[in-house]
Amino acid sequence: MEHKMKADLEPAPNTASGQRADRNGNVQQSADPSYIPQPIRRSDGAGGPDFGPRDVMRDLENPDMLVPPVTDAGLLPNLKMSFSDTHMQLNKGGWSREITVRDLPVATTLAGVNMSLTPGGVRELHWHQQAEWAFMIRGCARITSIDWHGRNFIADVGQGDLWYFPAGLPHSIQALEEGCEFLLVFDDGSFSDLNTLSISDWFAHTPKSVLAANFGIPKSAFDGIPSGQLYIFNDQVPGSLESQEVQSPYGSVPLSFKHSLLAQEPLKTPGGSVRIADSSNFPVAKTIAAALVEIQPGAMRELHWHPNNDEWQYYLSGQGRMTVFAGNGVARTFDYRAGDVGYVPFAMGHYVQNTGNETLWFLEMFRSPRFEDISLNQWMALTPHQLVQANVNASPELMKSLRKVKWPVVKYPPR
């Protein structure tokens, strides 16, 4: 599984070409590089040509926004943002970029940071007013922390591993030999990683006489401290985990800040798989729950909704589309690919369909201690059948298809 995911996460060729057809047979892309898509829906003839000015490359990436399904109606706020459209913070030792309510105003519950560290690169000793949840995309890093009792923590994390630092606890991240890239998620949509509480920043803004008194050493010992926040900086690749460990008189933290998500046995269904990490199997993660979803070509994340909070998504590989149903006749479809963030407001119905030829991997995240979802199929199966049939004028074939056991990912039937 880990090798398969690693292959799926390899960077895709930088091209917008390739042919794709929706379920109605409308072709939105072409292998011909001179192809220009037009806002014309073949199924009903709606729309007309757009001769510009226009961003054709953007239209090629968003075929279901240029030509919405006939079932789309009404208005919903934007539910998509790409990390490629954000500011890149470059430092010696790595880079970072973030998506907050500034970039995606609807996303009030969570914010995300995409960060990369070069070998030995350090995200300096710091802490947040928000909890930090993370997914390692590639490479390896060493993480450290302590809690309020003085119990400490150190661990190495690799691809597919998670970590979680409760709000207020100090921590650090340092890349190992191959460097690393990871996603950070914070339980506040207004969070900015550039406004954290950092050890270098605190030193720089504390009188040296106070630092001398605090540590019981002369002021001259602080002549070489940084003049401001380091944020990310270069350093040597650390030695072995054993060589770095510091023994605390109070012991280590009682709940591990690390969780190996890929080591979990997935829930497998026709078309894909799901791995869930929340406070039930990652006990320290009290404010963020998540699911890693695999959708194979020709499959989709089933029609469902979440009864506990909004959903914040991060697309790791492949391409897909999502329609969000808001009630009162309102529905809107968005297209996603690797590096995009999606969002679903509380309790709105939705699905995620793989629209490409490669496996679609994405993360679902929630500001909640537990992962919860309601399956449309399961709800109907566990409701009196006569009532269900009357509500949607269900055919016998539909009634026979209902499943009492939830299938998070489903495969399309043969055409």
N, C-alpha and C positions, 0 to 999 in steps of 0.2 A: 504494500500500500504506500509506504513512504517513498519508494523509488518511483512509483507511478505518479504520485503527486509532484515529486521533484521534477519529473519530465514535463508535467503539465504546466509548471510554473516557469519554465524556460522562456525568456523573452521571445515574443512573436515577431516575425518580419515587419518592418515599418512600411506597411502598404495598406491602401484603402481599397484595392481591387479585390475581386472574388465575387462569385455569384451567390445570391441568396433569394429564396422565395418564401413568402408567408404561407399560411395555411389555405389562403384563397387563391394561391398561384401568382400573386403579384410579385414581380421581380424588382427588388429595390437596388441591387448592385449588379455589376457586370464585370467579367474578366477583361473587357475592353477598357483601357485606361482613359479613353476619351469619352466614356459613357457619362452622361449627366442625368441624374434622376429628376423626375418631374412630379409635382404634387397632383397626380391623377390616380384615382383609385379604380382599378379595372373592374372590380366586382359590381359597381353601380355607376361608373362613369363620372363620379363626382370630382370636382377640382378642375384644374386647367394648367397650362404651362407657365413656368416662372422663368423669364428671360434675364433676370438679374437687375441690379447687382445682388450677388448672393455668395455665401460660403459653401461651395459645392462639397468640399471635404467634410464639413460638418454635417451636411445633409446625407452624405454616404454613411456616416457613422450613426445616424439617427433615422433610419428608414421608417420606423413606426411613429415618429413625430412629424416627418414630412408627409407621410400618407397614413394617417391614423386608421386603425380598424373601424369598420362601420359601427361597431358597438361602443366606441368612445363617444362621450357626450359631456357637455358642461365644462366647468373649470375647476381645476385643482392646482395648488401651488406647485412650483418646480420641485421634483422629487429626485433630482440627479445633480451630481457635481463630480467633476473629474479632478484628481490630484494634479493632472497635467495642466490645469488652468489656474493653479495656485502659485503663490510666491515661493521660490526655492531659496532657503537660507543656506548659504555655503560657508563652511568653516574648514580650517585645516584639521582633518580628522573625520570629516563626514558632512552630511547635509540633512536637512529636514524640510518638511512642508506640511501644512495643516489645513483641515476643513472644519470650520466652526459655524456658528449662526451668522457670522459676517459673510460667509460664502454661500451657505445653504440655510436661509432664514427659518425654514420649517423645522430644522433639526435642533430642537431645544433641549432634548434629553441627553445627548451624547456629542462629543467632539472627537476628531481623530487626527493623529499625527503619523505620517509616513517618514521613517528615519533610516539612514544608512550610516554605518561607521566603517572606516578603513581599518585594516589590521592594526590592532593596538589602540584605535580611536576610542575616546572616552566621552560619554555623556556624563558630565561632572556630578559630583556629590550634590544632591539637591532634594527638595521635597515639594509637595503640592498641597493645596487646600482641597483637591479632588482626588478620588481613588484612580489608580492607573491599572488598566488591563492591557495585556500585550499578546500578540501572536507573532512568532518568529517566521518570517517568510523564507529566508535563506541564510545560510551561514551559521555561525555560532558566536555566543557572547557569554560573558560572566556577569552575573548580577549579584549585588550585595545590599544588605539592609540591616537595620536593628529596629526593635520595637520599644515601647515606653518603659519596659522593665529592664532594658539593657541586654535582652536576649538577641543574638545576632543570627545572620543568615548569609550563606554564600552558595551559589550553584552555577553550573554551566547549562545553558539552554541552546538547543539546536532547532532545526527546521520542524515546524509543527508544534513546538512547545509553547506553552502559555506562561505568563507570570502575572501576578496581581499584587500591588502594594496598596494597602489601605490608606485613606486620606491622612496626611500629616506625617507619615513615616518616611524617614530619609532613606535614600537609595542611590545606586549608581549602575551604569551599564558600560561594559567595555568589550569591544570586539576581540575575538581570538584570531588565529592565524589567517583564516580565509576572509575576514571581514564579515559583515552581516547587514541584513535589511529586515525591518520589522514594522508592524503596525501597532501604534499605541492608541488606546481608547480611554476617554475620561468621562466620568459621570456628570458632566455639565456641558451643555452645548455652547456656552460662552467661554469655555476654557481656551487659553492660548499657551502653548509650550514656551513661548518667548517671555512669558511673565511668571516664571516659576521662582521659587525661593532657592537660591544657589549659594553654596558655601563661599565661592570666590567673591560674589557680589556682596555678601554680608561682611566678609573681611574688609573689602574695599570701602565700605561705608560705615565702618566702626573705627573710632579714634584708636590709634596705636597704643595709647596709654591704657585704654580699656582692655584691648587685647592682651597687653602685657600683664595687667592685673588678673585677667581671667585665667591665663595659663601659668602665671607665676614666673615669668621670664622677662628679660630686658626688652625694651621697645625695639632695639636694634635687630632683634631676631625676626622682626616683621618687615625689614627693609625690602625684601624681594617679593612681597605678596602682589598678586595681580591688581591692576588699577580698575578692573571692572569684571563683569561676568564673563567667564570663559565659555560656558554653554557646551560646546563640543571642542575637543582639542586632541592633538597627537600625543601618543605615548608609546612605550615599548609594549609588545605583546606580553601579557603576564605569564608567569611560570605555571606549573601544575596547580590544580585546585588545592592539593594537600599543602603545597608550599605557601599558599596565600592565606590559609585559614588562621583566624585569630580566636583563641579560646576565651570565651566570656565566663566570668565567675557565676553568671546567672543562667548559663546554658544557651541553647539555640531556641528559635521561635517554635512554639508548639504546633502551629499549622504551617505547612510549607507554602511558600510564595510561588512555587513552580508546579506546573501540571503538564504531563505529557499527553496531549490530546490525541496524537496519532497512535499511541499505544492502546487506546480504548478500542474495544470491539464495536464496530459500527452497526447501526441498525440498517440492514440492507433490504432493499425492495427492488422490484423490476424497474430499472432505469437509473439507479443511483444508490446513495447512502447518506446517512446523517450521523454525526457525532455531537453530543450535547455536553457542555461543560457549564455547570452552575454550582450553587452552594451545596447541592446534594453529593457531588463527587469531587468538587474543588472547594472545600469548606471555607477557606479564607475569603473567597470572592463573594462578598455580601451584597454588592451593589450592581454587579454586571454579570449577566448570563449570556451564553452564546451557543451557537450551533454552527458546525462546519458542514456545508452541504455539497454533495457531489451530484451533478446532473449530467448524465450521459447524453450523447446526441440522440435526438428523437424522444426526449423525455422532458418532464417538467416537475417543479415543486408544486404539489397539488393546490387546488383552491382551498384557502384557509384564512384565518385571522388570529391575532394574538390578544387575549383578554386582559393582559396585565400592563402593557406599556407600548410606546412607539417602537418601531424596528429600525435600526441603523445597520446598513449593509456595506460590506466591502467585497469587491469582485477581484478574485485572485488570478483567474485564468479563464480563457474562453470568451464567449459572447452570448448574451441572452436578452430577453425583453420581459418586462413586468407590466401588467395592467393592474391598477389600483382602483377598487370600487368604493366610493364614498357614500353611497346611498342617495336617495332622491334623484335617481337617473344620472348620476355623475360618475364617470369613469375616464381614466386617462392612461395611455401607454407610453413607456419609456424604454429606450434601448441602452444596454450596459455592456461594458467590456472591461478587461483587466485594468485595474487602477481607478475605477469609478466607485463612487459612493452612492448608494440608493437609500431612500427613506420611505417608511410607511407610517402615517399617523395612526394613533391608537385605534385598535379594533376595526380598521378598514380591511375589507376583503382583498385578496391579491393572489397571484401565482407568479412563478418565475419559470420561463420556458427557455431551454437551450435552443438557440437559433443558428448555431454554427456546426462545424464538423468535428470539433474537439470537445473534450469534457469541460464542462463549466463548473468551476469551484468558487464558492463564495461563503462569506461569514454573515450570519444573522446575529445581531447583538441588541441587548435590552438593558435599560436601567432597572434592574430587578434582581432579587436573589435567586429566582427560579425561572427556567425556560417553560413557557406555556403556549400552546397553540390549539386552536379548534379546527378540526377537519370538517369541511362541508360534507364529504361523503360519509364519514362516520356519524355525524349529527343526523343525517337523513336515515342512516341504517338503524339508529337506536331510537327513532321516533316512530310512533304508530304508523304502519304502512298506509292505511287508508287516508290518514291526515296528510302524509307526504304526497301521495298520489293526487289528492284534491288540490293541494297548494300549487303544484307546477304542472298539472295535467300529465303526470309522468307515464311514459310508455312502459309496458311490461319489461322491455329490454333494460330500461333505466332502473326499474325497481330491482331486477335480478343482479344488477351490477354493484349494488350497495354493499359496503364492507363494514363490519362491526369492528375490525381491527384497523388502526390507522396506518396508511402508507404515505409517508411524507413526500416521497418521490414516486411518480408514476410514468409509465412508458406509453406512448401513443399506440393504439391498436393498428394492425396492418390496414392499409387503405384498400 
